[in-house]
Amino acid sequence: MDTAQYLSPMEWLAIEIVALIIVLAILFWWSGVIRYIPNDRLGILEKLWSFRGSVNNGFIALGGEAGFQPDVVRGGLHFFMPFQYSMHRANLVTIPQGQIGYVFARDGMSLPPTQTLASNTEADDFQDVRAFLEKGGQKGPQRKILREGTYAINLAQFIVLTAQSNYAVNLNASEQKLFSEMSEMIAERDGFEPVVIRDADDMIGIVTIHDGPALPDGEIIAPTVANDPKDPNFHNNFQDPEKFLNGGGYRGRQLQVLADGSYFLNRIFATVELVEKTIIGVGTVGVVVSYTGRRSADVSGQSYRHGELVEQGSRGVWSTPLLPGKYAFNTYAGNIVIVPTTNFVLKWTKEQFGEHRLDENLSEVSLITRDAFEPVLPLSVVVHIDYMKAPLVVQRFGDIKRLVEQTLDPMVSAYFKNIAQTKTLIELLQERSEIQRKSGDEMRAKFASYSLELQEVLIGTPRAGNGQNSIEQILIQLRERQIAVEKVETYRLQEAAAIQERTLREKEALAEQQAKITTSALAIEISENEGKAQLARTRQQAETIQVTAKAEAEKVRLAGLGEADRIKAIALADAERIKATGFADAQKVRAVGLAEAEATEKKVAAFGGPAYQLNSQVLMRFAEAIENGRLPLVPQIQVGGGGEKGGANGLVEMMLSMLVADRLGRQSSPAALPAPVEQH
């Protein structure tokens, strides 16, 4: 059953209106009347026809002509004249963080022959094509770069090259190839990344500018310009090309270098080569030979006639060397000659060379002695260079190694060749120390004329050259001769040692016996001293005994006299007392006195008389003295007079003789003691 017969006229009208709208929408869309642009994209208009005709000059239609229009269409719905515009949708240009975008302009003023990149002094806004072209913007690669961010750029006028992609409205295949090659060239220079110089790497950046005026004749390095932040053209290390060129910068390799840091450089405008910093170690200085700079007067003085020295910053050899440290020195603008300032050793030997390797091409000095031997002489020379004289040495010789090989080597070799011609081989060996001392004194002045200080000359032992045996035979004979001489000397010394040993033994035996002799002599002397002391003591005791005996005798006598006087007195008293009593008592007393006197006299006579009694008391005292003093009865040393028998009577014998003589009835009267025996 046909459903159309059930539709009302109003329903048919509505369907017809919707169909008409759809047809019109399709027609408008197809004819370009309505266009929709997302907000993350833009539209680039190409005017297909215009009552103003086509573009006569250039690529962008600034006056409403047919062609690519300068303005872009942003997000949203847009209405246009039917069939008049063609819209090219494109992405917004996005530069990631820390990267760089390069811009190429299709339209603008043509570049002059002396210019490599388009100037952006006035026309520097790539998002306003109309303003860019009206301000005289130039076509081609631009000096200005794009930093991080998102840009709404008309990609019909500008092509933007980034590390991720190329932003452009593709017109033909050849153009795409051109931009691809340009992008590859920038990538090879790491141009999409900033130049990063890290402090730990000890590197610097040597900059070469590819745009701007050429260097003047005779110059190879562009001078530093506008490097002061207060300068209105301060380009901040080539990051602003326009200010660099306005400040008078030249194309070519620059004297100014990039130190540690990050630099956003247009790598089409400037390329960077990383080189190591110049490090001058301790114990050395750096003499600068500058290839660029101003002309300055010679500061070396009139006495120095081997070249000129100039001030720092001037072209030539700088008069002041660089002290130990790190320097951001442009090695293309000059050369630094490292000069050792500590003592260094030059060794004339093939197998060895010093730390600085200045003597690596030196070898032993070939000699010819007076007796026609041809030894080789190894030697070492200790040299010092005053750091303030280092520029003089470099100016005169170029570098230290050239000085060693072209001047010192022939001079030292010739000197020792001359010495060898005046000496035989044996003299050369035996007088090495004297030759070494003399050579040091004589060559010191020669070294000073080259601004060098000779510290020491050290000569090794001359030896035979390759294939020579005669010198070795001479040395063998010399050694054998010396061995014979040493043997003779050894035997002589051994003989002297034997004689000395015998003398020593005799003296040791004599010394041993001398001790005994000394001991016995001391014993004799001690015995003599003891005898003399004992004799003195004995004599003193004898005198003491005599004095004591005399005192005792006197005491006895006085006591007897006293007693007699007392008795007499008593008797007289009694006599007087009894005188009155009677004569009988007097007689009694007299008889008693007489009896007592007689008894006393007989008592004394019984003891041998007064002298014998005295001698007895003396002997008693003497015996007591011997007992108390513990003296030997017979002395160790006999002291006395000589006799027929050669003997001597002791003191005891003398005393006993006295007693025996008295006992035998010698003179009964008291006699004097015998005279002392003469001492010997």
Disulfide bonds with the S-S distance in Angstrom:
none
